[in-house]
Each structure stands twice: as structure tokens, then as C-alpha cells.
Amino acid sequence: MIDGLHGTTNWRTGSWQGYQAQNFECVVDLGKEKEITSISSNYLQDTRAWIVFPKKVEYFISQDGINFESIGLIVNTVDAKDDTVSTKDFTHHLTKKSTAKFVKIVATNFGKLPEWHAGKGGEAFIFIDELDIK
């Protein structure tokens, strides 16, 4: 997820990490305190395959890996009914100078598939393939 290689819309290639019925959360240790200008994470949507963009993605920074400060929230604007297989970067550009040793990403799962979906009541997946911290 931090190798710089972005997956394609063909999720069957193994480039994606999939999480069903749960939020995606991870903490990246940058090794030392660094200036952060933007944070991005890339997701896939293939609604027919139960893979739906997260409802929202929130980014946090920390100096100690324990106390995190929210620095950006991105709410998904792509309708889950859109059955076009697509990828989307959820990118947050920081407006003020910030430094951090740790970055946390929390992507909120879509949840149960709605009545209009062929798999109604089933649990959606989040597919993520790349994190980019600049």
C-alpha cells in the first residue's frame, strides 16, 4: 500500500487490499518528524461486486503515535448506485504547515448493501491500494 503502484479497475489482479464489514484504519510511521503537505489514499468501486467507496476518509497526524489530531475529512460524493467500475483518490491538501512522525488513515465502510442491490443485506467491501504522503 506504500509501494507507489496503483491498482487498476481490475481488482482480480491482487493489487488491492479488501476489507469486508469493517472500516479501514492504519497508522504509518514516517521514521522521523517530517513536513506534511498532502495525504492521499486510493479506493475502488465495483458496486456489482459489493465493493463500494468509503462513506468518508479522515486523516490524522501525530508526533508520538498515541495522540492524533484530525487534519482533514473527505466525504464521498460518488453514488453507490453508479455501477461504473472506477478508482478514486481521496486527497487532502493541508492549508497550514504541519509536521508529523505518524499519519493515521480511517476510511468508513459503506455498511450493509441497500434494498436496490442484488446482494441486499450483505456487507460491503472497502478496497484500498495506495497511500501517498507528501
C-alpha positions in Angstrom: 0.0 0.0 0.0 3.0 2.3 0.1 4.9 0.9 -2.9 3.8 3.6 -5.4 2.0 1.1 -7.6 -1.7 1.9 -8.2 -4.2 -0.8 -8.9 -6.4 -0.8 -12.0 -10.1 -1.3 -12.2 -9.5 -5.0 -12.5 -9.4 -5.8 -8.8 -8.8 -9.5 -9.6 -5.1 -8.8 -10.2 -4.3 -8.8 -6.5 -3.2 -5.2 -6.3 -5.9 -4.3 -3.9 -6.4 -4.9 -0.1 -10.0 -5.7 0.6 -11.9 -5.3 3.9 -15.4 -6.5 4.4 -17.8 -5.3 7.0 -15.2 -3.1 8.7 -13.6 0.2 8.5 -10.1 0.5 7.1 -7.6 2.0 9.6 -3.9 2.2 9.6 -1.0 4.2 11.1 2.1 4.9 9.0 5.3 5.6 10.9 7.4 8.0 8.8 10.5 7.2 10.8 11.1 10.8 11.8 9.2 14.0 12.0 8.5 15.4 8.5 6.6 18.2 7.0 3.3 17.1 5.5 1.7 18.9 2.6 -0.9 16.3 1.4 -2.2 12.9 2.1 -4.0 10.7 -0.4 -5.5 7.2 -0.4 -6.8 5.4 -3.4 -10.0 3.3 -3.5 -12.0 1.1 -5.9 -15.7 0.9 -6.5 -17.4 -2.0 -8.3 -20.8 -2.0 -6.7 -22.0 -5.1 -8.5 -19.1 -7.0 -6.8 -20.1 -5.5 -3.4 -17.0 -3.1 -3.4 -18.1 0.4 -2.6 -16.2 3.6 -2.0 -15.9 4.5 1.7 -18.5 6.9 3.1 -15.7 9.2 4.3 -12.0 9.2 4.8 -10.4 11.1 7.7 -6.7 11.8 8.1 -4.8 12.4 11.4 -1.3 13.3 12.3 0.8 12.7 15.5 4.2 13.2 16.9 4.1 10.3 19.4 1.8 7.7 17.7 -0.6 7.9 20.6 -2.2 11.4 20.5 -3.6 12.1 17.0 -5.1 15.3 15.6 -7.6 15.3 12.8 -6.4 17.4 9.8 -8.8 16.5 7.1 -12.1 14.8 6.3 -13.3 13.9 2.8 -16.9 12.8 2.3 -17.5 10.6 -0.7 -19.6 12.1 -3.4 -19.9 9.2 -5.8 -23.3 7.4 -5.6 -23.1 3.7 -4.7 -25.7 3.1 -7.4 -23.1 4.2 -10.0 -22.2 0.8 -11.4 -19.2 2.1 -13.4 -16.1 0.3 -12.1 -13.8 3.1 -11.1 -11.0 4.3 -8.8 -10.8 7.5 -6.8 -8.2 9.3 -4.8 -9.4 10.8 -1.6 -6.7 13.6 -1.3 -6.4 16.2 1.4 -4.1 19.2 0.9 -3.1 20.8 4.1 -3.7 24.5 4.3 -1.2 25.2 7.1 2.3 24.0 7.7 2.2 20.7 9.7 4.8 18.2 10.8 4.3 14.7 12.0 6.1 11.4 12.6 2.9 9.3 12.3 -0.1 9.6 9.9 -3.4 7.7 10.5 -6.0 7.0 7.8 -9.5 6.0 8.7 -11.9 5.0 5.9 -15.5 4.4 6.9 -17.1 1.3 5.3 -20.4 1.8 3.3 -22.1 -0.8 5.5 -24.9 -3.2 4.5 -25.9 -3.2 0.9 -29.3 -1.5 0.4 -32.6 -2.8 -0.9 -31.9 -1.9 -4.5 -28.7 -4.0 -4.6 -28.8 -7.7 -5.7 -26.9 -8.6 -2.6 -29.2 -6.5 -0.3 -28.3 -7.0 3.4 -24.8 -8.2 2.6 -21.8 -6.4 3.9 -19.9 -4.1 1.5 -16.1 -4.2 1.0 -13.6 -1.4 1.0 -10.8 -1.9 -1.5 -7.7 0.3 -1.0 -4.4 0.0 -2.8 -2.1 3.0 -2.2 -1.4 5.6 0.4 0.6 8.7 -0.6 2.0 11.1 2.0 3.9 14.2 0.8 
